[in-house]
């Protein structure tokens, strides 16, 4: 049986989406996956399963973007 463990759950304050990160380990083996589950307005879900290398790249790109706004008094306007 596959093993799925919730790692964290939080809410995006600007869109009110519920975001959950889950660790997915398949009974058949293979690469562990990070599942990103985004719940929007009731019953609609978007789900991504990402391998460790993709997750590391994605996290790095998000961190670079967030750090570029560290001194910006109006976050979300970088590059406009």
Buried (B, 14 or more C-beta within 10 A) or exposed (E): EEEEEEEEEEEEEEEEBEBBBBEBEEEEEEEEBBBBBBBBEEEEEEEEEBEEEEBEEBEEEEEEEEEEBEEEEEEEEEEE
